[in-house]
Amino acid sequence: MKITYLGHATLSIETQGKTIIVDPFITGNELAKNIDINALKADYILLTHAHGDHILDVEAIAKNTGANIISNFEIVNHFEAKGIKGHPMNHGGTWQFDFGKLHMVNAIHTSSFPDGSYGGNPAGFVLETANHKVYIAGDTALTYDMKLIPMVIGKLDLAILPVGDNFTMGTESAIVASDFVECDKILGCHFDTFGYIKIDHKIAVKKFADKDKELILLEIGGVIEL
């Protein structure tokens, strides 16, 4: 599995011969100005919630690639009305796709489209393949429900957690979240894009290291492989 960080909470995940773009917010992110969305490949677009900083480039990428959207029922309906195909899910649901199995799990946040209309409930996902299990938390507060993930789904290889604070968990809560999901390898996201969520990278990494955990903060365009 190859994971490329595209800035903010946007990821490109290549697995089982398929490419999944998570929460595409690129053209509105000054820090990601070197990423060309027209060059991105995508078979699927995975959306955790409806906020503009997670769906801005959905239409452009979907129309350029023919990608299917995977998200909650309301978000999928929203984009299907625009002619974009989708697969709706809801909390507690699991579906076997051609790239692996997706489990839709709880997240504590809000979810509305940029025009203020209802965007369904926010969510996280666990991506399970034959070889790996990766938790994509989405925008969320620390929640005790995270304890259910290793209990029900099993041992994770990576947890992708927001660490920017203010709108989501910050570093301290993300450390507790890593305890809850029983995963000590964390890929941080949702940081630095706006003034409210700028973090000190060295301090954040050290806080995790002090707890014998690894926090990975990739440069935009950076890659990790599992």
KEKE-3310 file (N, C-alpha, C; in steps of 0.2 Angstrom, whole numbers, plus 5000, padded with zeros to 4 digits):
npx = (5004:5003:5004:5001:5004:4994:4992:4983:4969:4970:4973:4981:4979:4986:4982:4980:4980:4971:4967:4963:4957:4957:4946:4947:4955:4963:4965:4961:4971:4984:4997:4998:5000:5008:5003:4995:4979:4973:4982:4980:4977:4962:4952:4942:4934:4935:4925:4925:4916:4906:4912:4919:4933:4936:4929:4931:4937:4931:4922:4929:4940:4932:4925:4936:4942:4933:4930:4922:4912:4913:4904:4894:4876:4869:4879:4883:4871:4870:4881:4878:4867:4873:4878:4888:4894:4891:4894:4884:4886:4884:4886:4894:4892:4899:4908:4913:4924:4933:4946:4948:4941:4930:4926:4914:4916:4913:4914:4917:4911:4906:4895:4892:4887:4896:4886:4878:4869:4863:4874:4874:4880:4897:4911:4923:4934:4939:4951:4953:4964:4970:4983:4984:4978:4971:4967:4957:4954:4947:4940:4939:4934:4942:4936:4928:4923:4933:4940:4933:4937:4950:4945:4934:4938:4951:4970:4978:4989:4992:4987:4978:4977:4969:4979:4979:4972:4960:4949:4948:4955:4969:4987:4989:4977:4977:4987:4981:4971:4978:4982:4969:4965:4975:4987:5003:5009:5007:5000:5000:4987:4978:4983:4992:4987:4978:4979:4973:4976:4990:5005:5019:5030:5042:5039:5027:5031:5040:5032:5025:5035:5040:5031:5034:5029:5027:5025:5021:5024:5021:5029:5020:5016:5024:5028:5023:5025:5017)
npy = (4994:5011:5027:5044:5060:5074:5086:5095:5086:5078:5063:5051:5035:5020:5004:4986:4988:4999:5016:5027:5043:5053:5064:5077:5092:5103:5113:5124:5126:5134:5129:5118:5120:5115:5104:5096:5094:5089:5079:5069:5052:5042:5030:5029:5040:5045:5051:5059:5069:5083:5096:5111:5111:5098:5093:5101:5098:5088:5086:5090:5081:5069:5070:5071:5058:5048:5043:5034:5039:5037:5038:5045:5043:5055:5063:5056:5056:5069:5071:5062:5068:5078:5070:5061:5046:5035:5026:5023:5023:5020:5023:5009:5001:4989:4986:4976:4980:4981:4985:4982:4980:4991:4999:5008:5020:5029:5047:5062:5077:5091:5092:5099:5106:5118:5128:5127:5117:5101:5089:5076:5064:5065:5054:5041:5029:5012:5005:4989:4977:4962:4962:4973:4985:5000:5015:5028:5043:5054:5071:5073:5073:5067:5051:5039:5028:5024:5014:5003:4999:4991:4981:4975:4975:4973:4972:4987:4993:5006:5022:5036:5052:5067:5081:5095:5102:5114:5114:5100:5085:5089:5087:5081:5074:5066:5057:5050:5045:5036:5027:5021:5016:5007:5008:5012:5019:5033:5043:5060:5072:5086:5099:5114:5121:5132:5147:5144:5130:5128:5120:5116:5106:5099:5099:5092:5079:5075:5074:5062:5053:5053:5045:5033:5032:5034:5048:5053:5066:5071:5080:5089:5079:5070:5052:5037:5019:5004)
npz = (5000:4995:5001:4998:5003:5001:5006:5019:5023:5013:5004:4993:4990:4986:4982:4979:4966:4963:4965:4978:4982:4995:5003:4995:4994:4987:4977:4983:4993:4997:5001:4994:4981:4971:4967:4954:4950:4939:4935:4943:4947:4950:4956:4965:4976:4992:5005:5020:5026:5023:5023:5015:5015:5012:5002:4990:4978:4972:4961:4950:4950:4949:4937:4929:4930:4931:4943:4957:4970:4988:5002:5015:5015:5012:5006:4995:4988:4985:4976:4966:4961:4953:4943:4946:4950:4964:4980:4993:5011:5029:5047:5055:5045:5033:5018:5004:4993:4977:4980:4992:5009:5017:5032:5040:5052:5068:5070:5078:5075:5064:5049:5035:5019:5009:5006:5017:5018:5023:5027:5031:5043:5050:5047:5050:5043:5041:5032:5025:5019:5011:5017:5025:5038:5039:5048:5045:5051:5049:5051:5068:5085:5100:5104:5114:5107:5098:5104:5100:5088:5087:5094:5087:5073:5072:5073:5069:5056:5053:5059:5054:5059:5063:5069:5071:5080:5087:5077:5077:5085:5094:5096:5109:5112:5101:5104:5115:5107:5099:5108:5111:5099:5098:5091:5087:5076:5068:5056:5053:5050:5043:5047:5049:5037:5039:5049:5062:5064:5063:5068:5079:5072:5077:5091:5091:5086:5095:5107:5104:5102:5115:5121:5116:5103:5085:5076:5060:5050:5035:5021:5008:4995:4999:5003:5011:5013:5015)
capx = (5000:5007:5000:5004:5000:4992:4990:4978:4967:4970:4978:4981:4980:4986:4982:4976:4979:4967:4969:4958:4958:4953:4945:4951:4955:4970:4966:4960:4976:4990:5002:4998:5000:5012:5000:4991:4973:4972:4987:4979:4973:4958:4946:4937:4935:4932:4924:4923:4911:4904:4915:4922:4940:4936:4926:4932:4940:4928:4919:4934:4943:4928:4924:4942:4944:4927:4930:4916:4912:4911:4903:4888:4871:4868:4884:4883:4865:4872:4885:4874:4862:4877:4880:4894:4892:4893:4892:4882:4887:4882:4890:4893:4892:4905:4907:4919:4926:4938:4952:4948:4935:4929:4922:4913:4916:4910:4918:4913:4913:4900:4895:4887:4890:4898:4880:4875:4864:4864:4879:4874:4885:4904:4913:4930:4934:4945:4953:4956:4966:4973:4989:4985:4972:4973:4961:4957:4949:4943:4940:4935:4937:4944:4930:4929:4921:4939:4942:4930:4941:4954:4941:4930:4941:4958:4976:4980:4995:4993:4981:4979:4974:4970:4983:4980:4968:4955:4943:4949:4959:4976:4992:4988:4971:4979:4991:4976:4967:4982:4981:4962:4965:4981:4992:5008:5012:5002:5001:4996:4984:4974:4988:4996:4984:4976:4982:4970:4979:4997:5008:5026:5032:5046:5036:5022:5034:5043:5027:5023:5041:5040:5026:5036:5025:5029:5021:5024:5021:5024:5029:5015:5019:5028:5025:5024:5023:5016)
capy = (5000:5017:5033:5050:5065:5079:5092:5096:5080:5074:5058:5046:5028:5015:4997:4981:4990:5004:5022:5031:5049:5054:5071:5081:5099:5104:5119:5129:5125:5137:5125:5112:5124:5112:5097:5097:5089:5085:5074:5064:5046:5040:5025:5030:5046:5043:5057:5058:5073:5088:5103:5113:5109:5091:5091:5106:5096:5081:5086:5091:5074:5063:5071:5069:5051:5044:5039:5033:5042:5033:5042:5044:5043:5061:5066:5052:5058:5076:5071:5059:5073:5081:5065:5058:5039:5034:5021:5026:5019:5023:5020:5002:4997:4987:4983:4973:4983:4978:4987:4979:4980:4997:4999:5015:5021:5035:5053:5067:5083:5093:5090:5103:5108:5125:5132:5127:5112:5095:5084:5069:5063:5064:5047:5039:5023:5008:5001:4983:4973:4956:4963:4979:4988:5007:5019:5035:5045:5060:5076:5071:5074:5060:5048:5032:5023:5022:5008:4997:4997:4985:4975:4973:4975:4970:4976:4991:4994:5013:5026:5043:5056:5074:5084:5102:5106:5119:5111:5093:5083:5091:5082:5077:5070:5061:5052:5046:5041:5031:5021:5018:5011:5002:5008:5017:5022:5038:5048:5066:5076:5092:5103:5119:5124:5138:5149:5140:5123:5127:5116:5115:5099:5096:5097:5086:5073:5073:5072:5055:5049:5052:5039:5027:5031:5037:5053:5055:5072:5071:5085:5088:5075:5064:5046:5031:5013:4999)
capz = (5000:4995:5003:4996:5007:4996:5010:5023:5025:5007:5003:4988:4993:4980:4985:4975:4959:4963:4968:4981:4984:5002:5005:4990:4995:4984:4973:4988:4998:4995:5002:4989:4974:4966:4965:4948:4951:4932:4934:4948:4946:4955:4954:4970:4980:4999:5008:5027:5028:5018:5023:5009:5015:5011:4995:4985:4971:4971:4955:4945:4950:4947:4930:4925:4931:4931:4950:4961:4977:4993:5008:5018:5010:5010:5002:4989:4984:4983:4970:4961:4957:4948:4938:4948:4953:4971:4984:5000:5017:5035:5052:5057:5039:5030:5011:5001:4986:4973:4982:4999:5013:5020:5038:5041:5059:5071:5071:5081:5071:5060:5042:5031:5013:5009:5005:5023:5017:5027:5024:5034:5049:5048:5049:5049:5039:5042:5025:5026:5013:5013:5021:5030:5041:5040:5051:5042:5056:5046:5056:5074:5092:5103:5106:5117:5102:5095:5107:5097:5081:5087:5097:5082:5066:5073:5074:5064:5054:5053:5060:5051:5064:5063:5074:5071:5085:5086:5073:5078:5090:5094:5098:5116:5111:5096:5108:5118:5102:5097:5113:5110:5093:5099:5085:5088:5070:5066:5050:5055:5044:5045:5051:5045:5031:5041:5055:5067:5064:5063:5074:5079:5070:5082:5097:5091:5085:5102:5112:5102:5104:5123:5123:5112:5097:5079:5072:5054:5047:5028:5017:5003:4990:5003:5002:5015:5010:5020)
cpx = (5004:5002:5004:5000:5000:4990:4984:4975:4967:4975:4976:4983:4980:4987:4978:4975:4974:4969:4963:4960:4954:4952:4948:4950:4962:4970:4965:4966:4982:4997:5003:4998:5004:5009:4995:4985:4972:4977:4985:4975:4968:4952:4940:4939:4931:4931:4921:4917:4911:4907:4919:4929:4941:4933:4927:4933:4936:4925:4924:4938:4939:4926:4930:4944:4939:4926:4923:4917:4910:4910:4897:4882:4869:4873:4884:4877:4867:4876:4882:4869:4866:4880:4886:4892:4895:4891:4890:4884:4884:4886:4888:4893:4899:4904:4914:4919:4931:4945:4953:4941:4935:4924:4921:4912:4914:4916:4914:4915:4906:4901:4890:4891:4892:4892:4876:4870:4867:4869:4880:4879:4892:4906:4921:4929:4940:4946:4956:4957:4968:4979:4989:4978:4974:4966:4962:4952:4945:4944:4936:4939:4939:4937:4931:4927:4927:4941:4939:4933:4945:4950:4937:4933:4948:4964:4977:4987:4997:4986:4983:4974:4975:4974:4983:4976:4963:4949:4943:4953:4966:4981:4991:4982:4973:4983:4986:4972:4971:4982:4974:4962:4971:4985:4997:5012:5006:5005:4997:4993:4981:4978:4991:4992:4981:4979:4979:4973:4986:5000:5015:5028:5036:5043:5031:5025:5037:5038:5025:5029:5042:5036:5028:5031:5028:5024:5024:5020:5025:5024:5023:5019:5023:5024:5027:5022:5022:5017)
cpy = (5006:5023:5039:5055:5071:5086:5092:5089:5075:5069:5054:5040:5023:5008:4993:4984:4996:5010:5025:5037:5051:5062:5076:5089:5101:5111:5125:5130:5128:5133:5119:5114:5120:5105:5099:5092:5086:5080:5068:5058:5044:5035:5026:5037:5045:5050:5056:5063:5079:5095:5104:5111:5101:5088:5096:5103:5090:5081:5086:5084:5069:5064:5069:5062:5046:5040:5039:5036:5037:5037:5040:5045:5050:5064:5062:5055:5065:5076:5067:5063:5078:5076:5061:5051:5039:5028:5023:5021:5023:5020:5013:4998:4995:4984:4981:4976:4980:4979:4984:4981:4987:4996:5006:5016:5028:5040:5058:5074:5086:5091:5094:5105:5115:5130:5131:5121:5106:5091:5078:5069:5062:5057:5047:5032:5019:5004:4995:4979:4966:4957:4969:4981:4995:5011:5026:5039:5051:5065:5073:5073:5067:5057:5041:5027:5021:5015:5002:4995:4991:4979:4972:4971:4972:4975:4980:4992:5002:5017:5033:5047:5063:5077:5091:5106:5111:5116:5103:5091:5087:5085:5078:5072:5064:5055:5047:5041:5035:5025:5018:5014:5006:5002:5014:5020:5026:5042:5054:5069:5082:5097:5108:5123:5131:5140:5146:5134:5123:5124:5117:5108:5096:5094:5092:5079:5070:5071:5064:5051:5048:5047:5033:5026:5035:5042:5055:5061:5073:5078:5084:5085:5070:5058:5041:5025:5008:4992)
cpz = (5000:4996:5002:5000:5002:4999:5013:5025:5019:5006:4996:4990:4987:4983:4980:4968:4958:4967:4971:4983:4990:5002:5001:4991:4993:4981:4978:4994:4995:4996:4997:4982:4969:4964:4960:4949:4945:4931:4939:4945:4951:4952:4959:4974:4987:5003:5015:5030:5023:5018:5017:5009:5014:5005:4989:4978:4969:4963:4949:4944:4947:4940:4926:4925:4930:4938:4953:4968:4982:4999:5011:5013:5007:5005:4995:4985:4981:4976:4964:4957:4952:4943:4940:4952:4960:4974:4991:5005:5023:5041:5054:5051:5036:5023:5008:4994:4983:4976:4990:5003:5017:5026:5039:5049:5061:5071:5074:5078:5069:5053:5038:5024:5013:5009:5012:5023:5021:5024:5027:5040:5047:5050:5048:5045:5041:5035:5027:5020:5016:5018:5026:5032:5042:5043:5048:5046:5054:5052:5062:5080:5095:5106:5108:5112:5098:5098:5103:5091:5082:5090:5091:5075:5067:5073:5068:5062:5054:5055:5058:5055:5062:5069:5075:5076:5083:5083:5075:5084:5089:5096:5104:5115:5106:5099:5111:5113:5099:5102:5112:5105:5093:5093:5087:5082:5068:5061:5052:5049:5048:5050:5046:5040:5033:5047:5061:5069:5063:5069:5073:5078:5075:5088:5097:5090:5092:5107:5110:5104:5111:5125:5119:5106:5091:5076:5066:5051:5040:5025:5011:4997:4993:5003:5008:5012:5016:5017)
residu = (MET:LYS:ILE:THR:TYR:LEU:GLY:HIS:ALA:THR:LEU:SER:ILE:GLU:THR:GLN:GLY:LYS:THR:ILE:ILE:VAL:ASP:PRO:PHE:ILE:THR:GLY:ASN:GLU:LEU:ALA:LYS:ASN:ILE:ASP:ILE:ASN:ALA:LEU:LYS:ALA:ASP:TYR:ILE:LEU:LEU:THR:HIS:ALA:HIS:GLY:ASP:HIS:ILE:LEU:ASP:VAL:GLU:ALA:ILE:ALA:LYS:ASN:THR:GLY:ALA:ASN:ILE:ILE:SER:ASN:PHE:GLU:ILE:VAL:ASN:HIS:PHE:GLU:ALA:LYS:GLY:ILE:LYS:GLY:HIS:PRO:MET:ASN:HIS:GLY:GLY:THR:TRP:GLN:PHE:ASP:PHE:GLY:LYS:LEU:HIS:MET:VAL:ASN:ALA:ILE:HIS:THR:SER:SER:PHE:PRO:ASP:GLY:SER:TYR:GLY:GLY:ASN:PRO:ALA:GLY:PHE:VAL:LEU:GLU:THR:ALA:ASN:HIS:LYS:VAL:TYR:ILE:ALA:GLY:ASP:THR:ALA:LEU:THR:TYR:ASP:MET:LYS:LEU:ILE:PRO:MET:VAL:ILE:GLY:LYS:LEU:ASP:LEU:ALA:ILE:LEU:PRO:VAL:GLY:ASP:ASN:PHE:THR:MET:GLY:THR:GLU:SER:ALA:ILE:VAL:ALA:SER:ASP:PHE:VAL:GLU:CYS:ASP:LYS:ILE:LEU:GLY:CYS:HIS:PHE:ASP:THR:PHE:GLY:TYR:ILE:LYS:ILE:ASP:HIS:LYS:ILE:ALA:VAL:LYS:LYS:PHE:ALA:ASP:LYS:ASP:LYS:GLU:LEU:ILE:LEU:LEU:GLU:ILE:GLY:GLY:VAL:ILE:GLU:LEU)
# end
